[in-house]
Amino acid sequence: MTNTTIIDRSQTPAQLTVPADYNASLDFIDRHLDEGRGGKVAIRDDQGEHTYAQMAEQVQRVCNALTTLGVETGDRVLMVMADTVSFAAVFFGAIRMGALPVPLNTMLTTKDYDFMVRDSGAAAIVISEMFWKTVEPALKDQPALRSIIVDGGEFEGVFSLAELMSAAVAKADAVLADPNTPGFWLYTSGSTGQPKAAVHAQKDLVHTAELYGIGVLGIKEDDVVFSAAKLFFAYGLGNALSFPFHVGATAVLMAERPTPESVLKQFAKHNPNIFYGVPTLYAGLLASGLLPEGGFPGLCRCASAGEALPESVAKRWEEQVGVPILDGIGSTEMLHIFLSNHPVDVRYGTTGKPVPGYQLELRGEEDTPVAVGDIGELWVKGPTCPIEYWKQLEKSRATFVDAWTRTGDKYVQTDDGYYVYQGRSDDMLKVGGIYVSPFEVEGALVSHPDILEAAVVGHADENDLIKPQAFVILKDGVERSAELEATLKEFVKEKLAPYKYPRWIEFVDDLPRTSTGKIQRFKLRAGSPE
């Protein structure tokens, strides 16, 4: 690297300046060779261990392979890829040659992929073998798509990633660019409509790694990190790729779906000291009965995002495992967490305080700040706001306003500066003219020993007035009954103001979710709990 591409890391995270000529592959890959970490293990996946020197070789081979296929600067390279070393190689290999990698959710339908290939105008797509059957029908009649690459297996009429990399030279110069120009895309989950592509700059990777990865988590070179949240998810991309690759740590990657059993296998094999989960997984691990006595040796940090963490789940986890959970909120738009509990300042039942480097405001119906203690919509301002939603001018204008991003999340700020989650703007209830947070009612319900999960929505009574309705998953062995329903209603009344209790409780086996695990309350409101 030349000196013009090196970031001055003597600055504090909030003051970090990315140089005018920049390429993230130099910063996250090559720098570790220059600093003597070539032999350090970067990734442990299902195939084994991969050092930073091996990563550098793979990234440069991917860069040359894509160039040989005719991919050009600014072209989109879609990725429907499992969490393996190949994901990292393709992501940084595309960035190295000036293309824009676009990791896609691996749990979508053929129809979803058809939309995203068409919407993005992608020149190339890389698909892990295990997802081929679902993705392949979406690739027909895609006029912009020129190259289809499969990682693993043998398929007629498409390129093999392994063969392309084997034939490519392991030496490739990086295309330098202004760090504020587009560098990669991430599609939103699309839980309330068509997915939108948030266009991110390369600099956003290093800013989230500095501001949250170092500034909050305190991630270091000797850490071993494991994220149950997948790499296609903005949360997982930071957790298991940009954060560890920023400091030269080791990331554990798992291709299979994160269940309590699969997650605990990784703990037993790799003994990570930083773990990233989501509330549903933490609750599932606690309910599984499989957690080891005395917790996990070496584990010192646990993080949670995706949805607000119930206070009862957090307390039970710390009691059983001995490590607190740092609950936070981030978004695809902001790339990672911007509001969080901190290791030396954990207050369960809140989402903590702003991550240094971000500004937050709670605004009311006129988009003006609300008083402390009043419910408002959360707005955030910081260095990782996306450039735009691709081809969504009106939605971009409505969401990104004067360097602020409208999150759609409702919060209350306490007198001493902590933020307490109230729900999504579309999910808030007005009962008797007073706002009721569905999350607050859900938290009261899941604190009952018989309940595993709960979701609360608004439902009209016989007078067409909105009241809370709860959908509840019971723990194994607990019987559904009218007596239990009555008990739960009284339980909530004792914990919260009486008008907040659920007037109806429906016992269900599962809850509708987005592919990233968030509960789809709009389906519950529509009467489709399963």
C-alpha positions as CSV (number, residue, x, y, z in Angstrom):
1,M,0.0,0.0,0.0
2,T,1.0,3.6,-0.5
3,N,0.8,6.1,2.4
4,T,-2.2,7.8,0.8
5,T,-4.4,4.7,1.4
6,I,-3.6,4.2,5.1
7,I,-6.0,5.4,7.8
8,D,-4.4,7.2,10.8
9,R,-5.5,4.9,13.6
10,S,-4.0,7.2,16.3
11,Q,-7.3,9.1,16.2
12,T,-10.2,8.3,18.4
13,P,-13.0,6.3,16.7
14,A,-15.3,9.3,16.4
15,Q,-12.5,11.4,14.7
16,L,-11.4,8.7,12.2
17,T,-10.7,10.1,8.7
18,V,-10.7,7.8,5.7
19,P,-8.2,8.9,3.0
20,A,-9.3,10.4,-0.3
21,D,-8.0,7.5,-2.3
22,Y,-9.3,4.3,-0.7
23,N,-10.2,0.7,-1.2
24,A,-11.6,-1.4,1.6
25,S,-9.8,-4.5,0.5
26,L,-6.4,-2.8,1.2
27,D,-7.6,-1.8,4.6
28,F,-9.3,-5.0,5.7
29,I,-7.0,-7.5,3.9
30,D,-3.6,-6.3,2.7
31,R,-2.9,-4.2,5.8
32,H,-2.7,-7.3,8.0
33,L,0.1,-8.7,5.8
34,D,2.0,-5.4,6.0
35,E,1.6,-5.4,9.8
36,G,2.8,-9.0,10.2
37,R,-0.5,-10.9,10.6
38,G,-0.2,-12.9,7.4
39,G,0.0,-16.2,9.3
40,K,-2.8,-15.3,11.7
41,V,-6.1,-17.3,11.3
42,A,-8.7,-14.9,9.9
43,I,-11.6,-17.4,9.5
44,R,-12.6,-20.7,10.8
45,D,-15.4,-22.2,8.8
46,D,-16.8,-25.7,8.1
47,Q,-13.8,-26.4,5.8
48,G,-11.1,-25.5,8.2
49,E,-8.8,-22.5,9.0
50,H,-7.8,-19.7,6.6
51,T,-5.1,-17.2,7.4
52,Y,-5.0,-13.5,6.4
53,A,-2.3,-14.4,3.8
54,Q,-4.6,-17.0,2.3
55,M,-7.5,-14.5,2.4
56,A,-5.4,-12.0,0.5
57,E,-4.6,-14.5,-2.2
58,Q,-8.3,-15.5,-2.5
59,V,-9.5,-11.9,-2.7
60,Q,-7.0,-11.1,-5.5
61,R,-8.0,-14.2,-7.4
62,V,-11.7,-13.3,-7.2
63,C,-10.8,-9.8,-8.3
64,N,-9.0,-11.1,-11.4
65,A,-11.7,-13.7,-12.1
66,L,-14.4,-11.1,-12.1
67,T,-12.4,-8.9,-14.4
68,T,-11.8,-11.7,-16.8
69,L,-15.6,-12.3,-17.0
70,G,-16.1,-8.7,-18.0
71,V,-17.3,-7.3,-14.7
72,E,-16.5,-3.5,-14.6
73,T,-16.2,-0.8,-12.1
74,G,-19.6,0.1,-10.7
75,D,-21.2,-3.2,-11.8
76,R,-23.3,-5.1,-9.2
77,V,-22.2,-8.5,-8.1
78,L,-25.1,-10.3,-6.3
79,M,-24.1,-12.9,-3.6
80,V,-26.5,-15.6,-2.5
81,M,-23.8,-17.3,-0.3
82,A,-23.5,-19.3,2.8
83,D,-21.3,-18.1,5.7
84,T,-17.9,-19.5,4.5
85,V,-14.5,-18.2,3.5
86,S,-15.8,-17.8,-0.1
87,F,-18.2,-15.1,1.1
88,A,-15.4,-13.0,2.4
89,A,-13.3,-13.6,-0.7
90,V,-16.1,-12.6,-3.1
91,F,-17.2,-9.6,-1.0
92,F,-13.7,-8.0,-0.8
93,G,-12.7,-9.3,-4.3
94,A,-15.5,-7.4,-5.9
95,I,-14.7,-4.3,-3.9
96,R,-11.0,-4.6,-4.9
97,M,-11.8,-4.3,-8.6
98,G,-14.4,-1.5,-8.1
99,A,-17.5,-3.5,-8.4
100,L,-20.4,-3.4,-5.9
101,P,-21.0,-6.6,-3.9
102,V,-24.6,-7.1,-2.9
103,P,-25.1,-9.9,-0.3
104,L,-28.7,-11.2,-0.5
105,N,-30.7,-13.0,2.2
106,T,-30.2,-16.7,1.6
107,M,-33.7,-17.6,2.9
108,L,-35.8,-15.9,0.3
109,T,-38.1,-17.3,-2.5
110,T,-37.4,-17.6,-6.2
111,K,-39.8,-14.6,-6.7
112,D,-37.7,-12.5,-4.3
113,Y,-34.5,-13.3,-6.2
114,D,-36.1,-12.6,-9.5
115,F,-37.1,-9.1,-8.3
116,M,-33.6,-8.4,-6.8
117,V,-31.7,-9.5,-9.9
118,R,-33.9,-7.4,-12.1
119,D,-34.0,-4.4,-9.7
120,S,-30.2,-4.3,-9.3
121,G,-29.3,-4.7,-12.9
122,A,-26.5,-7.0,-11.7
123,A,-23.8,-8.1,-14.1
124,A,-22.9,-11.2,-12.2
125,I,-24.2,-13.4,-9.4
126,V,-22.4,-15.9,-7.1
127,I,-24.5,-18.6,-5.6
128,S,-23.6,-21.3,-3.0
129,E,-24.4,-24.8,-4.2
130,M,-27.0,-25.3,-1.4
131,F,-29.1,-22.4,-2.7
132,W,-28.9,-23.2,-6.4
133,K,-32.3,-24.9,-6.8
134,T,-34.1,-21.8,-5.4
135,V,-32.2,-19.2,-7.2
136,E,-31.7,-20.8,-10.6
137,P,-35.3,-20.3,-11.9
138,A,-35.0,-16.6,-11.1
139,L,-32.1,-16.2,-13.5
140,K,-34.0,-16.6,-16.7
141,D,-34.8,-13.6,-18.9
142,Q,-32.5,-11.3,-17.0
143,P,-31.1,-9.0,-19.7
144,A,-28.4,-7.3,-17.6
145,L,-27.0,-10.6,-16.0
146,R,-24.0,-11.8,-17.9
147,S,-22.2,-14.2,-15.6
148,I,-23.6,-16.9,-13.2
149,I,-21.1,-18.4,-10.8
150,V,-21.7,-21.3,-8.4
151,D,-19.6,-22.0,-5.3
152,G,-19.4,-25.8,-5.1
153,G,-20.9,-28.6,-7.2
154,E,-21.0,-29.0,-10.9
155,F,-23.7,-27.3,-13.0
156,E,-24.0,-27.1,-16.7
157,G,-23.8,-23.7,-18.4
158,V,-22.5,-21.8,-15.4
159,F,-19.1,-20.9,-14.1
160,S,-17.4,-22.7,-11.1
161,L,-16.0,-20.3,-8.5
162,A,-13.3,-22.7,-7.6
163,E,-12.2,-23.1,-11.3
164,L,-12.3,-19.4,-11.9
165,M,-10.1,-18.8,-8.9
166,S,-7.7,-21.6,-9.7
167,A,-7.2,-20.1,-13.2
168,A,-6.8,-16.5,-11.9
169,V,-3.5,-14.9,-10.9
170,A,-3.2,-14.2,-7.2
171,K,-2.0,-10.6,-7.7
172,A,-4.3,-7.7,-8.4
173,D,-4.0,-4.0,-7.9
174,A,-6.9,-2.4,-6.0
175,V,-9.0,0.3,-7.7
176,L,-8.8,3.4,-5.5
177,A,-11.8,5.7,-5.2
178,D,-13.3,8.4,-3.1
179,P,-14.5,6.6,0.1
180,N,-17.8,8.4,-0.1
181,T,-18.8,6.9,-3.5
182,P,-20.9,3.6,-3.6
183,G,-19.0,0.6,-2.4
184,F,-21.7,-2.1,-1.7
185,W,-25.4,-2.6,-1.3
186,L,-27.6,-4.3,1.2
187,Y,-31.3,-4.9,0.6
188,T,-33.8,-4.3,3.4
189,S,-35.8,-7.2,4.6
190,G,-39.0,-5.9,2.9
191,S,-41.3,-7.0,5.8
192,T,-43.9,-4.3,4.8
193,G,-43.3,-4.1,1.0
194,Q,-40.8,-4.7,-1.8
195,P,-37.2,-4.8,-0.5
196,K,-35.2,-1.6,-1.0
197,A,-31.4,-1.5,-1.7
198,A,-29.5,0.7,0.7
199,V,-26.5,2.0,-1.2
200,H,-23.5,2.1,1.1
201,A,-20.1,3.7,0.7
202,Q,-16.9,1.7,1.4
203,K,-16.0,4.1,4.3
204,D,-19.1,2.8,6.2
205,L,-17.4,-0.5,6.9
206,V,-14.5,1.1,8.7
207,H,-16.7,3.6,10.6
208,T,-19.0,0.9,12.1
209,A,-15.9,-1.2,13.0
210,E,-14.4,1.8,14.8
211,L,-17.5,3.3,16.4
212,Y,-19.2,0.1,17.6
213,G,-16.7,-2.7,17.1
214,I,-13.9,-0.9,19.0
215,G,-15.8,1.9,20.7
216,V,-18.4,-0.3,22.4
217,L,-17.4,-3.9,22.1
218,G,-13.7,-3.3,22.5
219,I,-12.9,-5.9,19.9
220,K,-9.1,-6.8,19.8
221,E,-6.7,-8.7,17.7
222,D,-6.6,-11.8,19.9
223,D,-10.4,-12.2,20.0
224,V,-12.4,-15.1,18.5
225,V,-15.8,-14.0,17.5
226,F,-18.9,-15.9,16.5
227,S,-22.1,-14.4,15.1
228,A,-25.3,-16.5,14.8
229,A,-26.6,-13.7,12.6
230,K,-25.6,-14.4,9.1
231,L,-23.2,-12.3,6.9
232,F,-26.0,-11.2,4.5
233,F,-27.6,-9.4,7.4
234,A,-26.1,-5.9,8.1
235,Y,-25.7,-6.9,11.7
236,G,-23.8,-10.1,10.8
237,L,-21.7,-8.4,8.2
238,G,-20.2,-6.2,10.8
239,N,-20.0,-8.9,13.5
240,A,-18.2,-11.6,11.6
241,L,-16.4,-9.8,8.8
242,S,-15.7,-6.1,9.0
243,F,-15.1,-6.0,12.8
244,P,-12.7,-8.9,13.1
245,F,-11.0,-8.0,9.8
246,H,-10.6,-4.4,11.0
247,V,-8.5,-5.5,14.1
248,G,-7.0,-8.8,12.8
249,A,-9.1,-11.0,15.0
250,T,-10.5,-14.5,14.1
251,A,-14.1,-15.1,12.9
252,V,-16.0,-18.3,13.3
253,L,-18.4,-18.9,10.4
254,M,-21.1,-21.5,10.3
255,A,-23.0,-22.3,7.1
256,E,-26.0,-24.1,8.7
257,R,-29.0,-22.4,10.2
258,P,-28.5,-21.1,13.8
259,T,-30.4,-23.4,16.2
260,P,-29.5,-23.9,19.9
261,E,-27.9,-27.2,18.9
262,S,-25.8,-25.9,16.0
263,V,-24.7,-22.8,18.0
264,L,-23.6,-24.8,21.0
265,K,-21.6,-27.1,18.7
266,Q,-19.6,-24.0,17.5
267,F,-19.1,-22.9,21.2
268,A,-17.7,-26.4,22.0
269,K,-15.4,-26.5,19.0
270,H,-14.1,-22.9,18.9
271,N,-14.7,-21.4,22.4
272,P,-15.4,-17.8,21.1
273,N,-15.0,-14.9,23.5
274,I,-17.4,-12.6,21.7
275,F,-20.9,-13.8,20.7
276,Y,-23.6,-12.0,18.7
277,G,-27.1,-13.3,18.8
278,V,-30.7,-12.1,18.4
279,P,-33.4,-12.2,21.2
280,T,-35.2,-15.2,19.8
281,L,-32.0,-17.3,19.8
282,Y,-31.1,-16.2,23.4
283,A,-34.5,-17.2,24.5
284,G,-34.2,-20.5,22.6
285,L,-30.9,-21.3,24.1
286,L,-32.2,-20.7,27.6
287,A,-35.3,-22.9,26.9
288,S,-33.2,-25.7,25.4
289,G,-31.8,-27.0,28.6
290,L,-28.5,-27.5,26.8
291,L,-26.5,-24.6,28.2
292,P,-23.5,-25.9,30.0
293,E,-23.3,-25.6,33.8
294,G,-21.4,-22.4,34.7
295,G,-21.5,-20.9,31.2
296,F,-18.8,-20.8,28.6
297,P,-15.1,-20.5,29.4
298,G,-13.5,-17.4,27.9
299,L,-16.8,-15.8,26.9
300,C,-16.6,-12.1,27.8
301,R,-19.0,-10.2,25.5
302,C,-22.5,-11.0,24.2
303,A,-24.4,-8.6,21.9
304,S,-28.0,-8.6,20.7
305,A,-29.8,-6.7,18.0
306,G,-32.6,-7.3,15.4
307,E,-35.4,-6.8,17.9
308,A,-35.4,-5.3,21.4
309,L,-34.2,-7.8,24.0
310,P,-36.8,-8.6,26.7
311,E,-35.5,-7.8,30.2
312,S,-36.4,-11.2,31.6
313,V,-34.4,-13.0,28.9
314,A,-31.4,-10.8,29.5
315,K,-31.5,-11.3,33.2
316,R,-31.9,-15.1,32.9
317,W,-29.0,-15.3,30.5
318,E,-26.6,-13.4,32.8
319,E,-27.7,-15.5,35.7
320,Q,-27.1,-18.7,33.9
321,V,-24.1,-17.8,31.7
322,G,-22.4,-15.1,33.8
323,V,-22.0,-12.6,30.9
324,P,-24.4,-9.6,30.3
325,I,-26.0,-9.1,26.9
326,L,-25.4,-5.7,25.3
327,D,-28.7,-5.0,23.7
328,G,-28.6,-2.5,20.8
329,I,-30.4,-1.3,17.8
330,G,-29.1,-0.8,14.3
331,S,-30.5,-1.0,10.8
332,T,-29.6,-1.9,7.2
333,E,-29.7,1.8,6.5
334,M,-27.1,2.7,9.1
335,L,-25.2,-0.6,8.6
336,H,-24.8,-1.5,12.2
337,I,-25.7,-0.6,15.8
338,F,-25.9,3.1,16.7
339,L,-27.7,2.9,20.1
340,S,-26.5,0.4,22.6
341,N,-25.9,-0.7,26.2
342,H,-22.1,-0.6,27.0
343,P,-20.0,-3.1,28.8
344,V,-19.6,-0.8,31.9
345,D,-23.1,0.5,31.7
346,V,-25.8,-2.2,31.2
347,R,-29.4,-1.3,32.0
348,Y,-31.8,-4.1,31.1
349,G,-35.1,-3.0,29.7
350,T,-33.4,-0.2,27.8
351,T,-31.5,-0.1,24.5
352,G,-28.8,2.0,26.3
353,K,-27.3,5.2,25.1
354,P,-26.0,6.5,21.7
355,V,-22.9,4.9,20.3
356,P,-20.2,7.7,20.3
357,G,-20.1,9.2,16.8
358,Y,-23.9,9.1,16.3
359,Q,-26.6,11.7,17.2
360,L,-30.1,10.7,18.2
361,E,-33.3,12.6,18.4
362,L,-36.9,11.6,19.3
363,R,-39.4,13.5,17.2
364,G,-43.2,13.8,17.2
365,E,-45.8,14.0,14.6
366,E,-44.6,17.3,13.2
367,D,-41.0,15.9,13.1
368,T,-40.0,18.2,16.0
369,P,-38.2,17.0,19.1
370,V,-40.5,15.6,21.9
371,A,-39.9,16.2,25.6
372,V,-38.0,13.8,27.8
373,G,-40.4,11.1,28.9
374,D,-42.7,11.4,25.8
375,I,-42.9,8.8,23.0
376,G,-41.2,9.8,19.8
377,E,-39.9,8.4,16.6
378,L,-36.1,7.7,16.7
379,W,-34.0,9.7,14.2
380,V,-30.3,9.1,13.8
381,K,-27.4,11.0,12.3
382,G,-23.9,9.6,11.7
383,P,-21.2,8.7,9.3
384,T,-22.8,5.5,8.0
385,C,-26.0,6.8,6.5
386,P,-26.5,5.3,3.1
387,I,-26.2,7.4,-0.1
388,E,-29.8,6.5,-1.2
389,Y,-32.2,3.7,-1.8
390,W,-31.5,2.5,-5.3
391,K,-34.2,3.8,-7.8
392,Q,-36.4,4.8,-4.9
393,L,-36.3,8.6,-5.0
394,E,-39.5,9.3,-3.0
395,K,-38.6,6.8,-0.3
396,S,-35.1,8.2,-0.1
397,R,-36.4,11.7,0.4
398,A,-38.9,10.6,3.1
399,T,-36.3,8.5,5.0
400,F,-33.0,10.5,4.6
401,V,-33.7,14.1,5.6
402,D,-30.9,16.7,6.0
403,A,-28.3,14.1,7.0
404,W,-30.7,12.4,9.4
405,T,-32.3,9.0,9.0
406,R,-35.9,8.3,10.1
407,T,-35.8,4.8,11.7
408,G,-39.5,4.1,12.2
409,D,-38.8,3.0,15.8
410,K,-40.7,4.5,18.7
411,Y,-38.7,5.3,21.9
412,V,-38.9,7.1,25.2
413,Q,-35.8,8.7,26.7
414,T,-35.4,8.6,30.5
415,D,-34.3,11.5,32.6
416,D,-30.8,10.1,32.8
417,G,-30.4,9.5,29.1
418,Y,-31.4,5.9,28.5
419,Y,-33.6,5.0,25.5
420,V,-36.5,2.6,26.1
421,Y,-38.0,0.8,23.1
422,Q,-41.8,1.2,22.5
423,G,-42.3,-0.6,19.2
424,R,-42.3,0.2,15.5
425,S,-44.3,3.3,14.4
426,D,-46.8,1.1,12.6
427,D,-47.2,-1.2,15.6
428,M,-48.0,1.4,18.3
429,L,-51.4,1.1,19.9
430,K,-53.6,3.9,21.2
431,V,-55.8,2.5,24.0
432,G,-58.3,4.9,25.4
433,G,-56.4,7.7,23.7
434,I,-53.1,6.7,25.4
435,Y,-50.1,5.2,23.5
436,V,-49.4,1.6,24.5
437,S,-46.1,0.0,23.6
438,P,-46.6,-3.6,22.3
439,F,-43.1,-4.4,23.3
440,E,-43.8,-3.4,26.9
441,V,-46.8,-5.8,27.1
442,E,-44.7,-8.5,25.4
443,G,-42.0,-8.0,28.0
444,A,-44.4,-8.5,30.8
445,L,-45.8,-11.7,29.2
446,V,-42.5,-13.3,28.6
447,S,-41.4,-12.7,32.2
448,H,-44.1,-15.4,33.1
449,P,-42.4,-18.7,33.7
450,D,-44.7,-20.6,31.3
451,I,-44.1,-18.3,28.2
452,L,-41.4,-18.7,25.6
453,E,-42.3,-15.9,23.3
454,A,-45.1,-13.4,22.8
455,A,-46.3,-10.8,20.2
456,V,-48.9,-8.1,20.8
457,V,-50.9,-6.2,18.2
458,G,-54.0,-4.0,18.2
459,H,-57.4,-5.6,17.8
460,A,-60.9,-3.9,17.6
461,D,-63.4,-4.8,20.3
462,E,-67.2,-5.0,19.9
463,N,-67.3,-1.1,19.9
464,D,-64.5,-0.9,17.2
465,L,-62.1,0.4,19.8
466,I,-58.5,-0.8,19.7
467,K,-57.2,-3.0,22.5
468,P,-54.1,-5.2,22.9
469,Q,-54.3,-8.8,21.6
470,A,-51.5,-11.3,22.4
471,F,-50.2,-14.3,20.5
472,V,-48.2,-16.5,22.8
473,I,-45.9,-19.5,22.4
474,L,-45.8,-21.6,25.6
475,K,-42.8,-23.5,26.8
476,D,-42.6,-27.3,26.2
477,G,-44.9,-29.2,28.5
478,V,-47.2,-26.3,29.3
479,E,-50.9,-27.0,28.5
480,R,-53.1,-24.4,26.9
481,S,-56.2,-23.6,28.9
482,A,-58.7,-20.9,29.7
483,E,-57.4,-20.9,33.2
484,L,-53.9,-20.1,32.0
485,E,-55.3,-17.3,29.8
486,A,-57.0,-15.7,32.7
487,T,-53.8,-16.1,34.8
488,L,-51.7,-14.4,32.2
489,K,-54.1,-11.4,32.0
490,E,-54.0,-10.9,35.7
491,F,-50.2,-11.3,35.6
492,V,-49.9,-8.5,33.2
493,K,-52.3,-6.3,35.1
494,E,-50.1,-6.7,38.2
495,K,-46.9,-5.6,36.3
496,L,-48.3,-2.8,34.1
497,A,-51.1,-0.2,34.2
498,P,-54.4,-2.1,34.0
499,Y,-55.5,-0.7,30.6
500,K,-52.4,-2.3,29.0
501,Y,-53.3,-5.9,29.6
502,P,-54.2,-8.1,26.6
503,R,-57.9,-8.5,26.2
504,W,-57.4,-11.6,24.1
505,I,-54.7,-14.2,24.3
506,E,-54.2,-16.8,21.5
507,F,-51.9,-19.7,22.0
508,V,-49.8,-20.5,18.9
509,D,-47.0,-22.9,17.9
510,D,-45.0,-20.2,16.0
511,L,-45.0,-16.6,15.0
512,P,-44.7,-15.1,11.5
513,R,-41.2,-13.7,10.9
514,T,-39.1,-12.0,8.3
515,S,-36.2,-14.1,7.0
516,T,-34.0,-12.2,9.5
517,G,-36.1,-13.2,12.4
518,K,-38.2,-10.2,13.1
519,I,-41.8,-10.8,14.0
520,Q,-44.2,-9.7,11.3
521,R,-46.9,-8.1,13.4
522,F,-48.8,-6.9,10.3
523,K,-49.7,-10.6,9.6
524,L,-51.0,-11.0,13.1
525,R,-53.1,-7.9,12.7
526,A,-54.4,-9.5,9.5
527,G,-55.4,-12.6,11.3
528,S,-52.5,-14.9,10.1
529,P,-50.6,-16.0,13.2
530,E,-49.1,-19.1,11.6
